[in-house]
Amino acid sequence: MRNRLPILFLLVFLLLVAACGGKKTPEARPGQPAVASPPPAVATAADAALEKMRQEVEQNPSAAGYLKLGNAYAERARYSEAVEAYKKGLAINPNDPAMLANYGVALYQLSRFSEAQAQFEKALKLQPDDAATTYLLGATYLQMGNQDQAEAMFKKALELDPQLSEAHFGLGALYALQGKKDQAIQEFETFLAGPPAQDPRAKAEAERYLQQLKGQ
């Protein structure tokens, strides 16, 4: 299992919905999975495997074990439990940038934005050239209404990694909120022309919002 969660375009598209005159959809609220729930039998087996993993980690605690457990919870959209796992891991190793960043993502998904910001900032003090975490901090700033800081972080993320397409999505959302339609369209088109985003929802969302922007 990877140490880092996928780079999310998180929920910045929720902000863009309002900017484009659309409505927020229930399945897109923070803390909810964006995909259909697995069949009951699959869910039961997965829950049993997670519980077994939790017991094993609790019996032999380690930072790596709690990171793996937290990631497993997060990938099942069980963010509150992911938060607790990451906290226990950080109690063992408070200087793990991946743990801090993933902890921030879980907090973000719970709409605990100021706490998420703090974790992303801690991670960046340890790894200041981490483009993904820089982007995540920008997305958090955007949700908190700190538009200037969000723009600065998205641009910095692209300086660190020009191939990080999620940052173009973030800039598109920001410019749409600011009424800068032409710049928003340019960023979304750049996003769609670039490398595929890690979040499978991103392409469809970008295309939908680009269509809305061009229809204004």
N, C-alpha and C positions, 0 to 999 in steps of 0.2 A: 504494500500500500504506500502511495506517495506521501511525502511529508507535508507538502503544500497542497491546500485545497485548490480547485480550479480557480483561475482568475475570473472573477465574476464581473459582469457589468452591473451587478447588484440590482438595485431597484431604481436607478436614476431614471429609467423610462417612466416610472410613475409620475415624476415631476413633469416630464414631457407631455404626458397625457393631458394634464391640466393646461399646459401652455398651448396645446393644439386644440383645446376645446372638447376633448374626449372625456371618457369616464374611466375611473379606476375599476379594474375588474377584481372580483373577490379573490381569484386564485393568485393574484400578484401581490397580496399584502405581505408586509414583512413577517417573517417567521413561518410562512407557509411554503410548502414545496410547490414548484412550478410545473410538476409533472403529475400524471395520474398516480394514485396510490396503487401499490402492487396488490395482486389477489391476496385474500386472507391467508391462504396456506403459505404463500411466499413470505408475507409479512411476519407470520408466526415463526417461521424458520429463521428469518433474519433477526427477529427480536431475541430468539433463543441464543443465536450465535453471539449477538451483542452482549447479552447477559453473561454468557460464558467468558467472553473476552474481559468484561468488567471484573468478574470474580478473579480471573487469572492476574489481572493487573493489580488488583487490590492485595492479592496474596504476595506478589513480588513487585512492589511499586518501583517504577523507574520513569524518568522523564520521557524516554522514547515510547514506553508503554502507554502513558497517558496521552501522548500526542496521537498515537495510532487510535486509541479509544475515542478521543475527541473528534478526530477526523471521521471515524465511522459513524458517530452520532450525527455530525454535521451533514454528512452525505445522505442521511436518512431524515434530514430536516428536524432533528431533535436537538434544537439549538441550546435549550436550557441545560440539558445534560452534557452537551459538548462544552459549554462554558465551565461547568464544574470539573470536567476532566482536564481541561486546559489549565484551570487554576491550580489543580493538584500537581500537574506537571511543572508549572512555573514555580511552585513552592520548592521543587527539587532543583530545577535549573532555571533561574529567572532571566538568564541571558540567551535564550534560544529564540532567534529571530523568527523562525518558522512557526513556533508555538505562539509567539506574541501576535504575529500576523493572523494566524488562524483563529486565535481567541478574538481578535478584533472583528473578523468576519462574522463569527457567531454572535457577538454583541450587536453588530450592525443589523443582522437579520432579526434581532429582537427589538429593534428600534432604539437601542441604548447607544445613541450616536456619540455622545461626549465620552463615554467609556471606550467605545471603539476607537475614537480619535486618539485617546491616550495610549492604547496598545500599539496602534500603527506608528505613532511617534517614537515609542520606546524601541520598536523594531528597527526603525530607520536610524536611530542613534547607533545601533549596532551594525547595520548594513545600509549606509546612506546611499549607495548606488543601486538599491533594489527598486527597479522600475515598477514591478507589480504592486509592491506595498505603497509606493508613491502614488500610483493610480488609486489604490483603495483609500488612501487618505484624502485624495481629491474628491472621490465619490462621497465620502463622509462629510467633508466640508460642504458639498453641494446640498446634501440632505439637510444640513444644519443652517442653510441660507447664507453661508460665507462664500459668496460667488467669486470674489477676487482671489481668495486663497485656493478655491477649487480650480480655477483656471490656471493658476500658477503651478499647482501640482500636476494637472493633466499635461501641461506643456513640458514640465520637467521630466515626467515619466517618458514622454516621447523623445526627449533629448537623451535620456539614459538608454532607451530601447525604441528606435524608430519603428520597429515591427509590432509594437504593442497596440494592436488595433482598438482595444477597449478604451484607450485614452481618447481616441477620435470619437467614439460613441459618447463619452462623457462630455467632451467639448460640444458635440452636437446638441446634447440635452441642455447644456448651459446656455448656448447661444439662442436656442429656441425659447428658453425662459426669458431671455433678455430682449426678445423680439428681433434678434438679428437673423432674419430668415435666410438670407443668402449665405451667411457664414455657417449656419446650422446645416443647410443643405450640403455645402461643400464638405463639412466634417463627416456627415453620414455617408456621402458618396465615397469619400476616402476610406471610411471604415469598411464599406461593402466591397471595395476594390482590393483591400489588403488581405493579410493572412486571416484564416477563419478564427473567430473568437472561441475561447474555451467554453463559454456558456452557450449551449445549443439554441437558447431562445433569442440570442442577440441578433442574428441575421433577420429573422422574421419581424422582430420588433423594429429594427432599423428601417426595413422596407416599408413597414406600415406607417411609421411616423414620417418617413421621407415623403410618402404619398400624401399624407395630411398636410405637410408643410408646402408642398408644391401646389396643393389644391386651395391654399388660402388666397 
